[in-house]
Amino acid sequence: MSAFGSPAAAAPNNPNNDILVSEPPNDGISSMAFSPSALRPKNFLVAGSWDNQVRCWEVQQSGQTVPVGMINHDAPVLSVAWSTDGSAIFSAGCDKTAKMWSPATNQQQLVAQHDAPIKSVLYVSDMGNGSPCIITGSWDKSVKYWDIRQPTGSPIGSVPMSERVYSMDAVGNLLVVATADRKILIYDVRKPTTPYFEKLSMLKYQTRVVSCFPDQTGFAVGSVEGRVSIDHVSEADKKNDFAFKCHRDDGAIYAVNSIAFHEGYGTLATAGSDGGFTFWDKDAKQRLKQFQKLPYPISTSCFNSEGNIYAYAVSYDW
């Protein structure tokens, strides 16, 4: 019996000879996040999955993984995030709640609630007044802000959306929200209820993912049409906006499920339903490296804070 309480699965196809995480989830993996720089030199990886569980592993220097702990939700988990100091992990999903979990003490508490599944949970260390909060985006067509220091069950702010929230990301003061009607809303978290501006995605089909540049000057959008757009926040930089095709093969078009930025170089990795992942340089507008495809979709991916580890999850994406 494994540390997570389930038998070990057979080794999957691994064409890139990457290191396999020990005792992976028993169902589709929806979200992953590495621990923040505050915990260096240690690296921890957390994953939320459709078996209603949130798992955490320590990634050792050898690349091998050791299970740290696990908590349960009452329905599939769709999103996970870390606090900046690494003391807490946040998770949210189809049970319409968000939880805060401390792996060190194994304590958990409910910190957010919506009227429909929560698609994304984010942690922001400073809302402009020195106070941290978490941000949740839901299929109930709202984005809400929550004070995690004194959870009351009521949000400190709520913003109605025109449609369901499909993806969100935040870096520093920049918050980007993507909704089901292809709208992209950009916020300064210091003015959390009023969008800095909003636009219609330059991509013609459903948005799958948004990801902010590490320097907060813009964001990338991925869609089901095998295409990524590079968008800038400043009006002066919008002349550099562009889109490119990816995750296409002999006429077949696959969804872009994940966009992860390298914090140091600003380069990005895309991963998609074709089972492939590719590294790109957006500034030079060139592909850096394309890896061998896996036989199943890649549902989510992330870099660690130092940028020397890239993790990706292979599972169904519907």
N, C-alpha and C positions, 0 to 999 in steps of 0.2 A: 504494500500500500504506500502511496506517495505522501509527501508532506501536505499536499492540498487535499488529500482524502480521496483521490481517484486513481485508477490504474494508469500506468504509462501507456501512451498511444504508440503505434508503429511509426517509425521514422518516415517523414514525408519526402517527396522528391525535392532535391536540393542542388540544382544545377550550378549555383555559384559557390558551392562549398562553404556557405555561411554557417555560423554557430547557431545551433538550435536551442531555444529557450527550454529549460526543463519544466516538465509538468504544465504544459500550456492549457488554455481553457478548453472546455468540452463542446463549445459552440462557436459561432461566428464572432470575430473580434471587431469591435466597432471603433475603439479609441485607445490610443497609447500616449504616454508622456514620460519623459525622463526627468529625474530629479534636478533641481536648480543648482546653480554654481555654489550656493551656500554649503552644500554637502560634499563638495570636492575634498579629497580626491576620490571619494566613493561615488558610485553610480547606482541608482535604483531605477527600475523600470516598472511602471504601473500600467495595467491594461483592464479595460472594461469590455464585457462580452455579453452575448445573447443567452448565456446560461445563468444570467442574473447576478454575476459575480464580478468583484473587483479584486485583482490579484497584484501583488507586489513581489518583485525579485531584486536581489542585489546582483549586479553584474560585476564579477571579479576582474582583476587585471588580466587574467588569462582569457577572458571572454565568457567563461562558464557562468551559469546563473544558479543562484540559491534562493529558494522560496523564502519570503519574509513573513507574509501574512495574507489574509483574504477576508473580505466581508461580503455580505449578501444584500441585494435589493429584492424587491418583491416582483420585479419584472426585468426585462433586458436592460442592460446598461449601455447608454449611447455616448457618454462623454466622461473624460477624466481630466483632472488638472492638479497641479501642485501649488502650495503656497510658496512665496518667494524664499522663506527661510527653511523650507523643506520639512517643517514640522507636521504639516497636514496635507492630506490628499482629499480632493473633492470629486464626487461622482454624481451622475444624474442620468435619468433615463425614462423608460416607459411606465414606471410606477408614479410618475408625475412629481417626484421628489428629488432633492439634492441632499447628499450627506457629506459630513466632514469626518474624516477618519485619521486618527493619529496612530501610525504603525508602531511607534515607540511604546505606547501604553495600551494599544489595541482598543482605545475608546472611540466611539462614534456617536454622532448626533445629527438629527435632522436640521437642516439650515435653510431649506427653500421648498416651496410648494407651488405647483401650477395646476391649471384645469385640464391640461393635456400633457402628453409626454414632453420632457425637456430634452431638446436635441443637443444643446451645448451648455457647458458650464466653464467659466473662466474666473481666474483670480487676478485681482488688480491690487497692488500693494499700496497705492496712494491715489485717492480720488481728487487730489488737489488740496485737501485740507489735512493731510497727514494720516487719514483713516483708510484702512484696507476694506475691501468688500469683495463679494463674488457677484458675477453677472450671469444670469441664466436666460437662455433664449428657447422659446417653446413653440410647439405646434398649436398652442392656444392663441397664436398671433400676438405675442407680447415679449418684451425684454424687461427683466426685472433686476433690481439692485438690492443686495441683502447685506446687512451688518452682521458679520460673523462673530464679533466680540460679545454681543449680547443678543443672541437669536430670539426674536419675539414671535416668529411665525408670520410677520407682516413685512413686506418689502419697504425699503426706505425710498424707493422710486420705481415707477412702472411706466413703460413707454409702449403704447399700442402700435402694432405693425399692420401693414396692409394685407399681409399673408403670413403663412407659417414660416418660422425661422428654420432655414435649412443648414446654415453654417455661420459661425462667428469666430473672430480671432481678435486678440488685443496684444499690443506691445507698447509699453510706456503709456503715453496719453492717448494713443490711437486705438479706437475700437471700430471694427468693420463688421457689419451684419448683412447677411444675404438671405433673401426671402424667396418663397416659392414662385412669386410672380416676376422673378429675375431682377428685382430691385436690389441695389447695393447702397447701404446707408453708412455714412462715415460719421463717427462721433469723436469729440474730444471728451474724455471721461471726466474732466473738470467741469463740463457742462453736459451732464449725462442724459438729459431729457430732450435736448434740442440737437438735431443732426447738423453737423458742420456743412455737409451737402449730401444729396442723394442723387443717384443716377440709375439708368437702366444698364444692365450688363451689356458690354459690347459683344458678348457671345449670344448666339441666337437661341440656344436651347437651355434646358434646366441646369441650374447651378448645383454643383456637388460640394464644392469646398472653396473657402477663402482663407488666405494666409498673409499676414502682415510682413513687410520687409523688416529686418532687424533694426534698421535705422529710422523706422517710423515714417519714411517719406512716401510710402505707397503700399500696394498689396497686389497679390496675384489671385486670379479667379480660375477655377477649373470647372468644366461642365461635362455633361454626358456625351457631347459631340466630339470627344477626343481633341480638345482645344483648350489652351490656357491664355488668359489675357494678363498683361502687365499694366497696372494702373498706378498713377501718381496722384498724390493728394494736392500738392501745390499747383495752382493754375499755370505757373511758369514752367512746370515740368511736364505738363500734359502732352506736350509735343513729342515726348518720348514714349507715350503709350503705344502698345502694339499687342498683337495676338499671334500665337503660333500653333501649328498642328502637332499632335503627339498621340501616342498610344493608338496607332492605326497600323493595319497589317493587311496588305493585298486587298484593299478595298473595304475591309472590315473596320468599323469604328467602335472604339471602346471608351467607357467613361473614365475621366480622371478623378480618382477617389481621394487622393491625398497630395498635398503640396507642403513640403517641409523646407524651411530655410536654414542654412548654415549660419550661425550667429557671428562667426568671425569673418567669413569671406562674402556673405550675402548671396552666395550661389544657392540654387534650389534643387530639390529632388522631387520629381513627380512619380506617382505610382498609380496604376490603373487596373481596370477589369480585364485587361489582356494578360495579366500576370507579370507585367514588366515594370521596372523602375529605372529611371534615367536621371543623371545629374546634368544641370544646365547652368550656363553663365548668362543671366538676363542682360547684363550691361554690354557684353560682347555679342549678344544674340547668337550664341552657338551652343551646341550640345557638347558636353565634356566627356561623358561616358554612358554607354547603354549596356545594361547587364543582361545576362541570359534570362529568358522568360520562364516563369513557373507555370505549371499546368492549371492553376486556379487563380482567381482574382486576388490582387493585393488591396485590402480594404482600408488600411491606415498605415502611417509611418511617422518617424520622428528622428531627429538628431539629439544626441546628448548635449549638455551645455558646453562642453569643451570642443565638440565638433569632430571627435575622432571615432565615434560609434554611430552607425545608422541602423535603426531597427525597423522592420516591416512585418506586417501580419498577413498571412495567407489564409483566406477564408472566403466563403460566399459573401456577396455584397448586395443582396437584395432583401 
